[in-house]
Amino acid sequence: MRTDIHSQLATLEGRLRRYLPEQQIDALLSQPVPATARPCAAHLDALLRAVSTYLPRYLVNEQLRDPQPGRVSGQFRQATIMFADISGFTAMSERLSRRGEEGAEKITNIVGDYFTAMLDITTSQGGDLLKFGGDALLVAFFGDEHAINGCRAGAQMQQAIARFHQVEAFGETFSLKMTVGLGSGLLFTANLGTTEKMEYTAMGEALARMAHAEDQAEGGEIFVDEATYRAVKARVGVEETRDGCYLVTHVEGSESPGDRFSTLETAPQLRGDDLSALVAHIEETVACLDALVPFLPPGLLDILRFDPARMASREKGEFRPVTTMFANFYGIEEIISRLGPGKVAETMAILNTHFSTMQEIIQRYGGVVDKVDSYVVGHRIMALFGAPRAHVDDPERAVRAAWEMQAAMAAFDELETSAGVFALKQRVGINSGRVFAGNIGSDARHEYSVMGDEVNLTARLMSAAQEGQVLISHSTAAQVGKRFRLNEKEPVRVKGKSLPVPNYAVQGIASDQYEAELPARRSPLIGRDEEWETVWRVARQAARGNLQVLDIHGEMGLGKSRVVEELIDHWNGRGGITLFAGCPSYGRHTPYAPWVIILRQLFGLRDDDSDQERREKISGRLVAANPEWAEWAALVAHLLGVPMEESNLLKSLDPKLRQQNLQRIVASLIASEAKYHPTLLAIDDIQWIDEPSLALLNRLTAHLRFRPLLVCVTYRPEEPPDLTSAQQPNYTAVALGGLSAESSLALLESQLPTTPEMPAQIKELILKNAQGIPLFIVEMAHALIESYLSYDAESDVYHARADLERVQVPDTISRVVLSRLDRLDEQSRNMLKVASVIGREFQRWLLQSVYPYQANAEDIGTRLLNLCQKEILDHIQVAYLFRHVMTRQVAYESLLYAERRDLHRKIAQSIEVQRGAHMEEHLEVLAEHYMLAEDWPQALKYQLEAGDRAQAIYANEDAIHRYKKALEAAQHLPGSLNEQLTVHTGLGDTYQLVGQYDEALTSYEQARAVLEEIPPAPDKDRRRADLCRRMAHVYECKSEYVTAQEWLDKGLDALGKDARDLEAARLYTVRAAIYHRQGDNQEATQWCERAIQIASEIEGEQAAEETAHAAYLMGEIYRRLGDNDQAAHFARRSLAIYRDLGNIIGQGQAHNTLANAHFEQSDWQAAMEHYHKSLTIKERVGDVYGQGVLAVNIGEIHRIRGQLEQAITFYRRSLQVWEELGVTYGKGLIHNNLGAVYLRMGDLKQAIRALDQSEDLFAQIPSEDFVAETSR
């Protein structure tokens, strides 16, 4: 018994491997027991159910009763045929198609809902769906009651269509109705093809009568032909006749639903749970699948067997570039009618010969016959090139196939039959474009097909074609034009298009070449000798201790990253270290995106490190580089998303100073690393770099010189970054172009097996189309070898397909990539799609947590490893990386929008769960994922937090971007007024910081408008006043003081004239500052006193901060009034409060005011003391500009006191600052002061040189202030 089962399974093995997952079949064959057989039986049952949903019920049951694969048959039967068509669909489709793929997906969803509702009705009345026709249904009713059942279904469908009368989509409303036509009579059903590919079709008088009846119907009407009316006239009501057809107004029994019909009436039944019964059931089910699967489009089985229940649902589909063909053949109806039921075999011979001929040609060019359905005149074959599987040159394949199909029609010009001589004629339309490809219909009954505006246009071109003609669209012609002789025709007006459509008639095959750019893959560095010589020469100069900047740029696919990989290998192999990061495509608004990666490498941070371990690594590395950096560790830690307590110094820094110090420390850290090891800093794809990262990169390259440091960047020339080092002598640019013919051949040879030799024609084909683009050469080599070569083991020779010379690569990269991805198993393809939603770089844990299909951790790991071996992915430490950005984009863009949104949401949720302790470092990523998920509450939350974070580190452009995104999210949330107020206010603050005052005012006005929509609340007046104060501050910055004062009045009015809260104190302080700016210091004094008095009465740090600020301002006011005693008094008061608060910045300001007051009093010692204290603080916080000013003041005191050497020291220190900052006025001032000192020292030569330099610098501004001084 055991031996018999082993033998039985061995015989079945080849067939089982078509239908079962590899793990299941291997387990069954290695250990045939009930435990391994049950999963196989269950999977096969599920697959059989899934396959049956793609076929009519009559066909499924016919095949299951007597499964014989490839059986050609035909029969006449009495039937009523219904055609139900949506009226208004074309107009809706044209409007929604303008929204691109998202519009196409919406159309598909609407049609899917409609089909589901209608099919429920037809099935309940015994109807059997024959074909979907875009937005229409072709349904057959068999049995004794076929006519009345069809009429009942039509009446119920017209009632059900009411829910679609008003369809909402993207803010537009569309009205849909339905026309129904029914015709009765003989229906000829035929099964055509071979064991490899079968197709079913229906023809005959019933279809012709149905078509005539449907032509009479308008929206909301049901028309039946004479034969149907005669069969049901006693059970229906009619109102009028049109051209021999009847308008049905009432159908008896249409108020109640009928019985639902089961699809698998004759499905195999499991007759026991022992091994013998299970294997018998498996064998029986496989036989049924063998009979049904040939009716599916080729390639669909591979998708279904992966996860039958899930993949056969109506939600499954994708966007793909597809070339669609419609071939309308006619003349067959006359043959069927003349031969009649008595000559079925003769009819079938003609039909099958025509279909097999056309199908063989389509299949030979890699197309699939999607369906054969009826048309207004005759029938049509719908063929797809690019779905379910793509090829690099689908448009050309389709046109070549159509041309051969028309040539093959010569065999059908004179068909001799027993009823006379007949002819079949054919016309073809072809169009290319991105379409929805997937399941169309309901979960219970659907077809794999394509939908979209591009498909509709194909059908219109077919109808516009003449007999024997192949008519192609402009999009197809643009991709194949030079390979064919085309005759441009007059643009035609077609249904669904507002403008005439360009079209071309194919007149033959040409021999011209055309150019195309396509992607390649990783390969040896070949043909880059000259470029590499430059790269390595620059690298050697850097290694010797002279910083070099290397710019490698070129179009996508030319091998920029490959050159960098080679550079890294050589650099590291000679004792250097490499810090590498790429800029993600979404990273333009993620502050310091590449630097975060670089810093993680520098600090050695790992994902499994605890926060304490991370803090220790960051602090330890900083202190090792410079002990004075210990207090800056929290600044760097926060950038990396590591929580760390800030010192008082850090707390007092404003965003601008935080940014300046962060960039100073990071640049110094890189310099420190280079001191000990020759360092290569490589940043890839800086066309996507964010502004703060670019600023840091520019700072690094501008201020370091004598270090063994090589900075290497790559970018695409169409988006060149603003590199300030480009004009420096240590900057070298290397432009990559296409490879020479010799180098292209060498690169190709490296991709081909050396034994045995590859056919010469495949090399010629690749090189002919590659145009020297490395990415193209490599991708094409792999794609074409896999598709067009077969290995003969006996002769040890590769054979190319006979039609190899006809293959022409299109000019689109995505088609090449998709053709490669489509050759992966379905699990791997889906894994890449899901990973693409995460981003170009992803981690396995995250992929595993969101992967929606059946796969365990081991399976995912194995497939990721396999994808790395295929060089589609790279494995970098704990992460995986798409080898090419383009691969990730193609995979991502193939997903339906609904699927993308669902995955983006799950990814964000998984990050929240897994990285909750380090959420800050993921804010931007979470914001992006929730935004793309259209999860508006979460998107608003994280965009706002990311905006606040960017603003805090003075990444103002990024803050603006995030706040705008937050507003976009908020527009979808009616209850988000408080959040909108926060966002508008944050935007206004950011615009004010960067000097975009008009934009700031607009944002504040929008905030005020939102505030008025918020229901009354206790703090509403205070919020009004706060916004008025912000408006006033902007007008103050614009020097529009009158308007500023008006806004302050509005703020005070909102609070009430006797208000004595903190907001009132702030308003008074701003008013004092404005009067001070205007020179009205008496008025300024009064307002400042009020501010101090009110703020002093209030408890809390904010009130103390306001008191200190007002006291500091009062000191400046009194200094302007010449009352230096009072100035010093208020400055000391401000200083004391700032000390208590730990506000370092405020202390520095107060020290400076005190020093200035003492300077005016000629108290040089006190002035010097406070200037030095202020200078120390400026040094600590990294305020370079402030250091320059204070150095001048200290120098002045030394000069006045005759301490000339000390004066020169501080003047030179100030000069260094102005030169670094590029402040011409400051440089001119210092040279003037140096001239004065040298004159006092009697060094006339030095004095003249300094004064000449000062004069030249002031002439550049120009400035007349120092003309007399420089002419002394």
NORWO-V682959 format. One line per field, one symbol per residue. ss: DSSP state (A for helix, B for strand, O for the rest). A space follows every 50 residues. Layout:
BEGIN
ss=???
END
This chain:
BEGIN
ss=OAAAAAAAAAAAAAAAAAAOOAAAAAAAAAOOOAAAAAAAAAAAAAAAAA AAOOOOAAAAAAAAAOOOOOOOBBBBBBBBBBBBBBBOAAAAAAAAAOOA AAAAAAAAAAAAAAAAAAAAAAAAOOBBBBBBBOOBBBBBBOOOOAAAAA AAAAAAAAAAAAAAOOBBBOOBBBOOBBBBBBBBBBBBBBBBBOOOOBBB BBBOAAAAAAAAAAAAOOOOOBBBOAAAAAAAOOOBBBBBBBOOBBBBBB BOOOOOOOOOOOOOOOOOOOOOOOAAAAAAAAAAAAAAAAAAAOOOOOOA AAAAOOOAAAAOOOOOBBBBBBBBBBBBBBOAAAAAAAAOAAAAAAAAAA AAAAAAAAAAAAAAOOOBBBBBBBOOOOBBBBBBBOOOOOOOOAAAAAAA AAAAAAAAAAAAOOBBBOOBBBOOBBBBBBBBBBBBBBBBBOOOOBBBBB BOAAAAAAAAAAAAOOOOOBBBBAAAAAAAAAABBBBBBBBBOOOOOOOO BBBBBBBBBOOOOOOOOOOOOOOOOOOOAAAAAAAAAAAAAAAOOOOBBB BBBOOOOOOAAAAAAAAAAAAAAOOOBBBBBBOOOOAAAOOOAAAAAAAA AAAOOOOOOOAAAAAAAAAAAAAAAOAAAAAAAAAAAAAOOOOOOOOAAA AOOOAAAAAAAAAAAAAAAAAAAAAAOOBBBBBBOAAAOOAAAAAAAAAA AAAOOOOOBBBBBBBOAAAOOOOAAAAOOOBBBBBOOOOOAAAAAAAAAA AOOOOOOOOAAAAAAAAAAAOOOAAAAAAAAAAAAAAABBBBOOOOBBBB OOOAAAOOOOOOAAAAAAAAAOOOOAAAAAAAAAAAAAOOBBBAAAAAAA OOOOOOAAAAAAAAAAAAAOOOBBBBOOBBBBOOAAAAAAAAAOOOAAAA AAAAAAAAAAAAAAOAAAAAAAAAAAAAAAAAAOOAAAAAAAAAAAAAAA AAOOOAAAAAAAAAAAAAAAOOOOOOAAAAAAAAAAAAAAAAAOOOAAAA AAAAAAAAAAAAAOOOOOOAAAAAAAAAAAAAAAAAAOOOAAAAAAAAAA AAAAAOOOOOOAAAAAAAAAAAAAAAAAOOAAAAAAAAAAAAAAAAOOOO AAAAAAAAAAAAAAAAAAAAAOOAAAAAAAAAAAAAAAAAAOOAAAAAAA AAAAAAAAAAOOOAAAAAAAAAAAAAAAAAAOOAAAAAAAAAAAAAAAAA OOOAAAAAAAAAAAAAAAAAAOOAAAAAAAAAAAAAAAAAAOOAAAAAAA AAAAAAAAAAAOOOOOAAAAOO
END
